[in-house]
């Protein structure tokens, strides 16, 4: 759970640090409704770049940033509709766009949700603690960034096989960068490094995205609210919200599914994973190339009892669509096939895991035979801005991208079938939930009692987490009052 116990001595040092560094902290409410951010702060932001390491950029942790790299204000939710001319399905597929967060990914929100409750209660002391961010990519980038804005030192941990762009960026911001063996499939190695740090150092606080409920809560409160706002705007009287489709990763983003099912009870939550590492589908293992999603375990913060569908995604499909969407020859073909030019020209808003989310949404639409009155939601976590080296690597590995290859990849996109889609019954869900035991109870120190509470008392267990946002907001307001930097 999220502990809000106050440690007064450390809290006073934190208040003093923030006063010295000119730091104010936004509330969840301001992230959902940035029009409520005080006008002096909005004026300051007009002279600050989206990625600048400036404490006022904490107020840009929202889905409503103006989509510009410098000096932007706030507007509506950043989202994109992928039309049937590209997807080949009748259903409407909407996606939140993560590129316009600082660092280019919504993971800064998840890291805020993990760090800030401990900061404003004094549990994390920036004068002596270092924040450790174990991740397969964007979470440790977001963590290092948010920590820097909050005058906290960071240690980033990620697999050595992640993209060069991630390591280059982290080397400039995180105090330490630790590369663990393997790729996005090697989460256990990240956990092992965390235990080593716990044993050997007394200055670290681990923020593990896979078991930190602040990750789940931020997406429940902020991402869920953003999706609801778009649905209210886009859906007509005959339309129905069919569900949200997301790759698992840390399962934090799935918190938005809990939010939406409370408001649209007939909607489904679908979870995608790489077919080459089918943990949820087959209790399996393996390695894959869908960068940014971790696997070989079920995250502690995954509300499995509330999950309806699991979808396997072939990573080869994702890699081939990466080139179709971004190589000039591929874009020319898409336009020739009738995909609107304004959509084609924005396909760089989809990073690798975003493409996987789109593939999963298409499979969901085909499986449930959705019509033009059905609306699906997914998330484009990050953009191609973070994966330029992968395109070059594919050129070196597979040669130049030709019209013939683009034709084959277009045919692949149009022929995506609903294979490896499983609707979950009660015991299917319980099978997946029980897998948590082996990672979290046997290896990571969780209790069987809490594992059982997640399942048998699930509405109360998850409900208590979901009701914490107003209390955290009040702690943030009180913290800002003590800092005394009134805008």
C-alpha positions as CSV (number, residue, x, y, z in Angstrom):
1,X,0.0,0.0,0.0
2,X,1.0,3.7,-0.2
3,X,2.2,4.7,3.3
4,X,1.5,8.3,4.3
5,X,3.1,8.2,7.7
6,X,5.0,11.4,8.4
7,X,8.7,11.4,9.4
8,X,8.9,14.9,10.8
9,X,12.7,15.4,11.1
10,X,13.3,14.3,7.5
11,X,10.3,16.2,6.3
12,X,11.7,19.5,7.7
13,X,15.0,18.9,5.8
14,X,13.0,18.2,2.7
15,X,11.0,21.4,3.1
16,X,14.2,23.4,3.5
17,X,15.7,21.8,0.4
18,X,12.7,22.7,-1.7
19,X,12.6,26.2,-0.3
20,X,16.3,26.6,-1.3
21,X,15.7,25.1,-4.8
22,X,12.5,27.0,-5.6
23,X,10.4,23.8,-5.8
24,X,6.6,23.7,-5.7
25,X,4.8,20.4,-6.3
26,X,1.5,20.0,-8.3
27,X,-1.4,18.0,-7.1
28,X,-3.2,15.2,-8.9
29,X,-6.1,17.6,-9.3
30,X,-3.9,20.1,-11.2
31,X,-2.5,17.3,-13.4
32,X,-6.1,16.4,-14.4
33,X,-7.1,20.0,-14.7
34,X,-4.1,22.2,-15.5
35,X,-6.3,25.2,-16.0
36,X,-6.4,25.3,-12.2
37,X,-2.6,25.8,-12.0
38,X,-1.9,29.3,-10.6
39,X,-1.4,31.9,-13.3
40,X,2.2,32.9,-12.2
41,X,3.4,29.3,-12.7
42,X,1.8,29.2,-16.2
43,X,3.5,32.5,-17.0
44,X,6.9,31.0,-15.9
45,X,6.3,28.0,-18.2
46,X,6.2,30.2,-21.3
47,X,10.0,30.6,-21.0
48,X,10.8,26.9,-20.2
49,X,11.4,24.0,-22.7
50,X,9.4,20.9,-22.4
51,X,12.4,18.8,-21.5
52,X,14.3,21.4,-19.5
53,X,15.5,20.3,-16.1
54,X,13.5,23.0,-14.3
55,X,11.3,22.5,-11.2
56,X,8.3,24.2,-12.9
57,X,8.2,21.4,-15.4
58,X,6.6,19.3,-12.6
59,X,3.4,21.1,-13.7
60,X,3.8,19.7,-17.2
61,X,3.2,16.1,-15.9
62,X,-0.2,16.1,-17.6
63,X,-1.9,14.7,-20.8
64,X,-2.9,18.3,-21.6
65,X,0.4,19.9,-22.6
66,X,0.4,22.1,-25.7
67,X,2.2,19.9,-28.2
68,X,5.3,22.2,-28.7
69,X,8.8,21.7,-27.5
70,X,9.2,25.1,-25.8
71,X,7.0,27.5,-23.9
72,X,3.8,25.7,-24.3
73,X,0.6,26.2,-22.2
74,X,-2.2,23.7,-21.8
75,X,-5.2,22.6,-23.8
76,X,-7.2,19.5,-24.4
77,X,-6.0,15.9,-24.0
78,X,-3.3,14.9,-26.5
79,X,-4.8,11.9,-28.4
80,X,-4.9,10.4,-31.8
81,X,-7.5,8.4,-33.7
82,X,-6.1,5.7,-35.9
83,X,-8.6,5.3,-38.8
84,X,-10.0,2.1,-40.4
85,X,-8.0,2.9,-43.6
86,X,-4.9,1.9,-41.6
87,X,-6.2,-0.6,-39.1
88,X,-8.6,-2.5,-41.4
89,X,-11.2,-2.8,-38.7
90,X,-14.5,-1.1,-38.3
91,X,-14.0,-0.1,-34.6
92,X,-12.7,3.3,-33.7
93,X,-9.3,3.1,-32.0
94,X,-8.3,6.1,-29.9
95,X,-4.9,6.5,-28.2
96,X,-3.5,9.0,-25.7
97,X,-0.2,10.4,-27.0
98,X,2.8,10.3,-24.6
99,X,5.3,12.3,-26.6
100,X,4.3,15.6,-25.1
101,X,5.3,14.8,-21.6
102,X,8.7,15.9,-20.4
103,X,11.2,13.2,-21.5
104,X,8.8,12.2,-24.3
105,X,6.9,9.5,-22.3
106,X,4.1,9.4,-19.8
107,X,6.3,7.4,-17.4
108,X,7.2,10.7,-15.7
109,X,3.7,10.6,-14.2
110,X,4.2,7.1,-12.8
111,X,7.5,8.1,-11.2
112,X,5.8,11.2,-9.7
113,X,3.2,9.0,-8.2
114,X,5.9,6.8,-6.6
115,X,8.3,9.5,-5.3
116,X,6.1,12.4,-4.2
117,X,4.1,10.7,-1.5
118,X,7.3,9.7,0.2
119,X,8.8,13.2,-0.3
120,X,5.9,15.2,1.2
121,X,5.7,12.8,4.2
122,X,9.4,12.9,4.9
123,X,10.0,9.2,4.2
124,X,12.4,10.2,1.4
125,X,15.1,12.6,2.5
126,X,16.8,14.3,-0.6
127,X,19.6,15.4,1.6
128,X,20.8,11.9,2.2
129,X,18.8,9.4,0.1
130,X,19.2,8.4,-3.5
131,X,16.2,7.3,-5.5
132,X,16.8,4.0,-7.3
133,X,14.7,3.5,-10.5
134,X,14.8,-0.2,-11.8
135,X,13.2,-0.4,-15.2
136,X,13.3,-1.7,-18.8
137,X,13.5,1.8,-20.1
138,X,11.2,4.8,-19.8
139,X,10.5,4.4,-16.0
140,X,14.1,5.0,-15.0
141,X,14.3,7.9,-17.5
142,X,11.2,9.4,-16.0
143,X,12.4,8.7,-12.5
144,X,15.8,10.4,-13.0
145,X,14.1,13.4,-14.5
146,X,11.4,13.9,-11.9
147,X,14.0,13.3,-9.1
148,X,16.2,16.0,-10.7
149,X,13.3,18.4,-10.7
150,X,12.8,17.6,-7.0
151,X,16.5,18.1,-6.1
152,X,16.9,14.3,-5.5
153,X,19.8,12.2,-6.7
154,X,19.1,9.1,-8.7
155,X,20.4,5.6,-9.6
156,X,19.0,4.2,-12.9
157,X,19.0,0.5,-13.5
158,X,18.1,-1.0,-16.9
159,X,19.1,-3.9,-19.1
160,X,22.2,-3.5,-21.2
161,X,20.2,-4.3,-24.4
162,X,18.0,-1.2,-24.3
163,X,18.3,1.5,-27.0
164,X,21.4,3.6,-27.2
165,X,19.3,6.8,-26.8
166,X,18.2,5.7,-23.3
167,X,21.7,5.3,-22.0
168,X,23.0,8.5,-23.6
169,X,20.2,10.5,-22.0
170,X,20.5,8.9,-18.6
171,X,24.2,9.5,-18.5
172,X,23.5,13.2,-18.5
173,X,20.9,13.2,-15.8
174,X,21.2,10.2,-13.4
175,X,24.0,10.2,-10.9
176,X,24.7,6.5,-11.5
177,X,23.6,4.3,-14.4
178,X,23.7,0.5,-13.9
179,X,23.3,-1.8,-16.9
180,X,22.1,-5.3,-16.0
181,X,22.4,-8.4,-18.3
182,X,19.9,-9.0,-21.0
183,X,17.1,-7.1,-22.7
184,X,13.5,-6.0,-21.9
185,X,12.8,-9.7,-20.9
186,X,15.3,-9.8,-18.1
187,X,13.4,-8.2,-15.2
188,X,14.7,-10.7,-12.6
189,X,18.2,-9.4,-13.1
190,X,17.0,-5.9,-12.3
191,X,15.4,-7.1,-9.1
192,X,18.6,-8.9,-8.1
193,X,20.6,-5.7,-8.5
194,X,18.1,-3.9,-6.2
195,X,18.6,-6.4,-3.5
196,X,22.4,-6.1,-3.9
197,X,22.0,-2.3,-3.4
198,X,19.8,-2.8,-0.3
199,X,22.4,-5.1,1.3
200,X,25.4,-2.9,0.5
201,X,24.2,0.7,0.9
202,X,22.2,2.6,3.4
203,X,21.5,5.7,1.2
204,X,19.1,4.1,-1.3
205,X,15.4,4.0,-1.6
206,X,14.1,1.6,-4.2
207,X,11.1,2.7,-6.4
208,X,10.2,-0.5,-8.2
209,X,7.6,0.3,-10.8
210,X,6.3,-3.3,-10.6
211,X,5.2,-3.1,-7.0
212,X,4.8,0.6,-6.3
213,X,1.1,1.4,-6.0
214,X,1.8,5.1,-6.8
215,X,2.4,3.9,-10.4
216,X,-1.1,2.3,-10.5
217,X,-2.8,5.3,-8.7
218,X,-1.3,7.9,-11.0
219,X,-2.7,6.2,-14.0
220,X,-6.0,5.4,-12.3
221,X,-6.5,9.1,-11.4
222,X,-4.8,11.0,-14.2
223,X,-4.8,8.7,-17.2
224,X,-8.2,7.3,-16.5
225,X,-9.6,10.8,-16.2
226,X,-8.0,11.9,-19.5
227,X,-9.5,8.9,-21.3
228,X,-13.0,9.6,-19.8
229,X,-12.8,13.2,-21.0
230,X,-12.0,12.1,-24.6
231,X,-14.7,9.5,-24.6
232,X,-17.3,12.1,-23.5
233,X,-16.1,14.3,-26.4
234,X,-15.9,11.6,-29.1
235,X,-18.8,9.2,-28.4
236,X,-22.2,9.7,-29.9
237,X,-25.5,8.4,-28.5
238,X,-25.3,5.1,-30.4
239,X,-21.6,4.4,-29.5
240,X,-20.4,2.1,-26.8
241,X,-17.0,2.0,-25.1
242,X,-15.7,-1.5,-25.7
243,X,-12.6,-1.4,-23.6
244,X,-9.0,-0.4,-23.0
245,X,-6.1,-2.4,-24.6
246,X,-2.6,-2.1,-23.2
247,X,0.6,-4.1,-23.1
248,X,1.4,-5.2,-19.6
249,X,4.9,-3.8,-18.8
250,X,4.7,-2.8,-15.1
251,X,0.9,-2.9,-15.3
252,X,0.8,0.6,-14.0
253,X,-1.1,2.0,-17.0
254,X,-3.7,-0.7,-16.4
255,X,-4.9,1.4,-13.5
256,X,-6.8,3.6,-16.0
257,X,-8.8,0.4,-16.9
258,X,-10.0,0.2,-13.3
259,X,-11.1,3.8,-13.5
260,X,-13.0,3.3,-16.8
261,X,-14.7,0.1,-15.7
262,X,-16.2,1.9,-12.7
263,X,-17.8,4.3,-15.2
264,X,-18.4,1.9,-18.1
265,X,-19.2,-1.4,-16.4
266,X,-19.6,-3.4,-19.6
267,X,-16.1,-2.4,-20.9
268,X,-13.3,-4.9,-20.9
269,X,-9.6,-4.6,-19.9
270,X,-7.3,-6.4,-22.3
271,X,-3.6,-7.0,-21.6
272,X,-1.1,-7.6,-24.3
273,X,2.2,-9.3,-24.1
274,X,4.9,-10.6,-26.4
275,X,4.1,-13.9,-27.9
276,X,7.8,-14.8,-27.6
277,X,7.5,-14.5,-23.8
278,X,3.9,-15.6,-23.1
279,X,3.8,-15.3,-19.3
280,X,0.1,-14.6,-18.9
281,X,-1.0,-16.9,-21.7
282,X,1.2,-19.9,-21.1
283,X,3.1,-19.3,-17.8
284,X,6.0,-19.0,-20.2
285,X,9.3,-17.3,-20.7
286,X,11.6,-16.2,-23.5
287,X,13.0,-13.0,-25.0
288,X,11.5,-10.5,-27.4
289,X,12.0,-7.1,-29.1
290,X,9.0,-5.0,-28.0
291,X,11.1,-2.5,-26.2
292,X,9.7,-1.1,-23.0
293,X,7.6,-4.0,-21.6
294,X,8.9,-6.3,-18.9
295,X,7.8,-9.8,-18.5
296,X,8.5,-13.4,-17.1
297,X,6.4,-12.3,-14.1
298,X,3.1,-10.8,-13.1
299,X,3.5,-7.4,-11.6
300,X,2.4,-7.0,-8.0
301,X,0.3,-3.9,-8.9
302,X,-1.6,-5.8,-11.7
303,X,-5.3,-6.1,-10.6
304,X,-5.7,-9.4,-12.3
305,X,-9.2,-10.0,-10.8
306,X,-10.4,-7.0,-13.0
307,X,-8.7,-8.2,-16.2
308,X,-10.8,-9.7,-19.0
309,X,-8.6,-10.6,-21.9
310,X,-5.0,-11.5,-22.7
311,X,-3.6,-10.9,-26.2
312,X,-0.3,-12.3,-27.6
313,X,1.6,-10.0,-29.9
314,X,4.2,-11.4,-32.3
315,X,7.3,-9.1,-32.0
316,X,8.1,-9.6,-35.7
317,X,4.8,-7.9,-36.6
318,X,5.8,-4.9,-34.4
319,X,9.3,-4.7,-35.9
320,X,8.0,-4.8,-39.5
321,X,5.4,-2.2,-38.8
322,X,8.0,0.0,-37.2
323,X,9.7,0.3,-40.6
324,X,6.4,0.6,-42.6
325,X,5.4,3.5,-40.4
326,X,8.7,5.3,-40.4
327,X,10.7,4.5,-43.6
328,X,9.9,7.0,-46.5
329,X,9.0,4.2,-48.8
330,X,6.5,2.8,-46.3
331,X,4.8,6.2,-45.7
332,X,4.5,6.7,-49.5
333,X,2.7,3.3,-49.8
334,X,0.4,4.1,-46.9
335,X,-0.7,7.3,-48.5
336,X,-1.2,5.5,-51.8
337,X,-3.4,2.9,-50.1
338,X,-5.7,5.7,-48.8
339,X,-4.5,6.3,-45.3
340,X,-5.0,10.1,-44.7
341,X,-1.7,12.0,-45.1
342,X,-2.3,13.8,-41.8
343,X,-2.3,10.4,-40.0
344,X,0.7,9.0,-41.9
345,X,2.7,12.1,-41.1
346,X,2.1,11.6,-37.4
347,X,2.9,7.9,-37.2
348,X,6.3,8.8,-35.6
349,X,4.2,9.4,-32.4
350,X,4.2,5.6,-32.0
351,X,7.3,4.1,-30.4
352,X,7.8,0.3,-30.4
353,X,5.5,-0.6,-27.5
354,X,2.9,1.9,-28.9
355,X,2.9,-0.1,-32.1
356,X,2.4,-3.3,-30.0
357,X,-0.6,-1.6,-28.3
358,X,-2.1,-0.8,-31.7
359,X,-1.7,-4.4,-32.9
360,X,-3.3,-5.7,-29.7
361,X,-6.2,-3.3,-30.2
362,X,-6.7,-4.5,-33.8
363,X,-6.7,-8.1,-32.6
364,X,-9.2,-7.2,-29.9
365,X,-11.5,-5.5,-32.5
366,X,-11.4,-8.5,-34.8
367,X,-11.9,-11.1,-32.0
368,X,-15.0,-9.4,-30.6
369,X,-16.3,-8.4,-34.1
370,X,-16.6,-4.8,-33.2
371,X,-18.5,-2.3,-35.4
372,X,-18.2,1.4,-36.2
373,X,-20.2,2.1,-33.0
374,X,-17.6,0.5,-30.8
375,X,-14.8,2.6,-29.4
376,X,-11.4,1.3,-28.1
377,X,-8.7,3.1,-26.1
378,X,-5.0,2.4,-25.9
379,X,-1.9,4.5,-25.1
380,X,1.0,5.5,-27.3
381,X,3.5,5.5,-24.4
382,X,6.4,7.2,-26.3
383,X,7.4,8.1,-29.8
384,X,10.1,7.3,-32.4
385,X,12.2,10.2,-30.9
386,X,13.5,7.5,-28.5
387,X,14.2,4.8,-31.1
388,X,16.1,6.3,-34.1
389,X,19.0,3.9,-33.6
390,X,16.6,1.0,-34.0
391,X,15.7,2.0,-37.5
392,X,19.4,2.2,-38.5
393,X,20.0,-1.2,-36.9
394,X,17.2,-2.7,-38.9
395,X,18.7,-1.2,-42.1
396,X,22.0,-2.8,-41.3
397,X,20.5,-6.1,-40.3
398,X,17.9,-6.4,-43.1
399,X,19.0,-4.1,-45.8
400,X,17.3,-1.0,-47.4
401,X,13.6,-0.8,-47.1
402,X,12.1,-1.4,-50.5
403,X,8.6,-1.0,-52.0
404,X,8.3,-4.8,-52.3
405,X,8.9,-5.1,-48.5
406,X,6.5,-2.3,-47.8
407,X,3.8,-4.1,-49.8
408,X,4.4,-7.3,-47.7
409,X,4.2,-5.3,-44.5
410,X,1.0,-3.5,-45.6
411,X,-0.5,-6.9,-46.3
412,X,0.7,-8.1,-42.9
413,X,-1.1,-5.2,-41.2
414,X,-4.3,-5.8,-43.1
415,X,-4.3,-9.5,-42.3
416,X,-3.8,-9.3,-38.5
417,X,-5.9,-12.1,-37.1
418,X,-7.4,-12.7,-33.6
419,X,-5.1,-15.5,-32.8
420,X,-3.6,-15.8,-29.3
421,X,-6.5,-14.0,-27.8
422,X,-7.9,-15.5,-24.6
423,X,-11.0,-14.4,-22.7
424,X,-10.4,-14.9,-19.0
425,X,-12.8,-16.9,-16.8
426,X,-12.7,-16.9,-13.1
427,X,-10.0,-19.6,-12.9
428,X,-8.0,-18.2,-15.8
429,X,-7.7,-15.0,-13.8
430,X,-6.8,-16.9,-10.7
431,X,-4.1,-18.9,-12.5
432,X,-2.5,-15.7,-13.6
433,X,-2.9,-14.1,-10.1
434,X,-1.3,-17.1,-8.5
435,X,1.9,-16.6,-10.6
436,X,2.6,-13.6,-8.4
437,X,3.4,-16.0,-5.5
438,X,6.7,-17.2,-7.2
439,X,8.1,-13.7,-7.9
440,X,6.7,-11.6,-5.0
441,X,6.3,-14.0,-2.0
442,X,9.2,-16.4,-2.7
443,X,11.7,-13.8,-4.1
444,X,10.7,-10.3,-3.1
445,X,9.4,-10.5,0.5
446,X,5.6,-10.0,0.0
447,X,3.2,-11.9,2.2
448,X,0.7,-14.6,1.3
449,X,-1.9,-12.6,3.3
450,X,-1.6,-9.6,1.1
451,X,-1.6,-11.8,-2.0
452,X,-4.9,-13.3,-0.9
453,X,-6.3,-9.9,0.0
454,X,-5.7,-8.8,-3.6
455,X,-7.8,-11.7,-4.8
456,X,-10.5,-12.4,-2.2
457,X,-10.9,-8.9,-0.9
458,X,-10.1,-7.2,-4.2
459,X,-12.8,-4.5,-4.3
460,X,-11.8,-3.2,-0.8
461,X,-8.0,-3.7,-1.4
462,X,-7.9,-1.8,-4.7
463,X,-10.6,0.7,-3.6
464,X,-8.5,1.8,-0.6
465,X,-5.7,2.6,-3.1
466,X,-8.0,4.5,-5.4
467,X,-9.3,6.6,-2.6
468,X,-5.9,7.9,-1.6
469,X,-5.5,10.7,-4.2
470,X,-7.4,13.4,-2.3
471,X,-5.4,12.7,0.8
472,X,-2.1,12.8,-1.1
473,X,-3.2,16.1,-2.7
474,X,-3.8,17.6,0.8
475,X,-0.4,16.5,1.9
476,X,1.1,18.2,-1.2
477,X,-0.8,21.4,-0.4
478,X,0.4,21.4,3.2
479,X,4.0,20.7,2.0
480,X,3.8,23.7,-0.4
481,X,2.5,25.9,2.4
482,X,5.5,24.9,4.6
483,X,7.9,25.6,1.7
484,X,6.3,29.0,1.5
485,X,6.9,29.9,-2.1
486,X,3.5,31.1,-3.0
487,X,3.0,31.6,-6.8
